[in-house]
Amino acid sequence: MNGADERGETGAQERAAELRSALEYHGHRYYVLDDPEIGDDQYDALLTELRAIEAEHPELVRVDGVISPTQRVGAEPVSDLVKVRHPEPMLSLANARSAEELKAWVLRMRNHLAREGIEDPAFRFVAEPKIDGLAISLLYRDGRFERGATRGNGEIGEDVTHNLRTIASIPLRLDVDDPPALLEVRGEVYMSLPDFAALNERRAEAGLSTFMNPRNSAAGTIRQLDPKLAADRPLSLWCYQIGVTDGIGFESHWESLQWLRARRFPVHPDVVRLGTEEDVVAQCEAWERRRGSLEFEIDGVVVKVDQADLQRRLGVVGRDPRWAIAWKFAPTTAVTTLRDIGWNPGKFGDLHPYAMLEPVHVSGVTIKLATLHNEEDLARKDIRIGEEVIVLRAGDVIPQVLSPAPHVAERDGRPPPPAVPARCPVCETPTVKPQEGVFTRCPNRDCPGRRWQLLKHYVGAMDIDGLGEKQVGLFMDLGWVRTAADFYDLTADQVSELDGFGTVSAEKLVAAVGASREQPFGRVLFALGIEEVGGVTGRNLAQQFRTIDALMAAGVEAIDATPGVGPKMAATIHEQLHDPIMVRLISDLRERGLQLEQAGAPPDAGALAGKTLVLTGTLPGLTREQATERILSAGGRVTGSVSRKTSYLVAGDSAGTKLAQAERLGVPVLDEAGLLALLDG
Ligand code: IVH
């Protein structure tokens, strides 16, 4: 217990200020001067204490416009990272954009080898995804991970060993009996799409700016000076090459990848070795089709000649090896005219802009609409109605407007910047902008646009199969559904008469709605659509108060005492729970038989009473949801991140940074069997 919980407002403020300046000072000594005065553990303790205070007092994250060291983001000045020279330059790749260009590359290699006296070489090729991240080099000396660096300009990169150490899949020691004197492994660091989405969600919730794309987010993270920040932002790695070596050699690229994989380096499982150009082209096209369903972004396929002796004979031309080429996917940007800007209210009324475009083809898809995130994003992009803009389509995600088309931005007499609407485009209520830095909103809680979003949120949170945004909109238009409670009054007869439904599908839908009555209390709290109440907070509130009546009777201070809830959040939650529309919804849901009480043991009984657990990775026999429910039923709590307050980390397969964090803080780690044993008391 570090006292953050009982400390008063001013005490917390003072202590936070002390901690901030201590962290800045020691951070500078350690990362910049390389002359630390305190140990890692002491530094960690300061940071953890500050994090704990900020969790209770989110208003302290930013003081006088200065962001806390717990939140520092964005690339630091280049000079702060140590420059290192790569033992061998990190090369770039020539491109091929079609089957013809790929065949031309093979022909160039044949001609080159013929001049070297090698007629009719029997090429083997290896085809790999071209990951859209950052190239890095990992140096192992006598089997130990010694240094990791970014590519930089290819000759000179930056030492980011401290951050690479936080990537759990990078072996710190080579798993070999007789390690080579020197081994350089090269690969691409990236942020997976789910991790990127979760990071941005967390940042948005914390009121921080969000990253534009996974690549920027990975680049910003790897170049952080503070490895604790990198540890909080999950990075991943695929290894694709061996660089310099001393004491080990490989006959082929394929062999080197097998060797890496066997030493537990992450090598993508779908890298293949192929014998003909036709197979290579087919493989590139297959990757292009798969592109949207991968967990990470790729911008092409890298094709390499497999045989090491042929690679040597082919050599380098300029900065590109002759023996490798990047097959680039069809372009995903296009230029088109911005016809208009539309605005949609979100579930709390905040207005989200979107672009209406002159239809345009981008990688095989016609785009008419594109997202613009929020009014800040719109202003930053400086686009104007009637002008040409650049549209981007990346994988399966919603297309985005990037910027004005080249030259447009320098024009004189541009149209005025698009205005934020003075009235809600759905219900025409005058909009409000509560304060600077907060988005303009529709204040009407009964706005059909807001209600549609709330209902979509409800069916998503309650996991109701077969109820998508289309059906929700249709039921609203028909006047059948106004609030979530109305879903429970739908009958199969009624639904079966609609286009697109038959008796069976209507019955299924009604059954799915009915089944959601079994969702636990915490889930219902989340589904209500209260600002600040996400899935985790919903569960924690349910655990803390046990019944909706107790929660409704609680004051702001009592709500504030819930794990993961701070004073500002508590005030918002309290206010929204007592809004007449919410009070009515809760009573209607109670009438429809929803779970408004927590099952299981109260927090001061049960095998896990008073314990806080964090889950990470995949457990063999329990889903995340099941494990959480079991812990809650035993009186324990589940939070999202590891701190000194965490009683146990439950780690399954592919546990990442949370495991590293727990090990650093000395938090006990359990596997599934350990958790089950605890649950059994
Ligand atoms: S090989 C031959 N393999 O692409 C040495 N690079 O345009 C060149 N990249 O800087 C690198 N995935 O950042 C190679 N499977 C892969 C790759 C890959 C992504 C990146 C890497 C490099 C750039 C070259």
Residues whose N, C-alpha, C, O or C-beta is under 5 A from the ligand:
A	BS01	IVH	L91 S92 L93 E128 P129 K130 I131 L134 A135 E188 Y240 V302 P321 A324
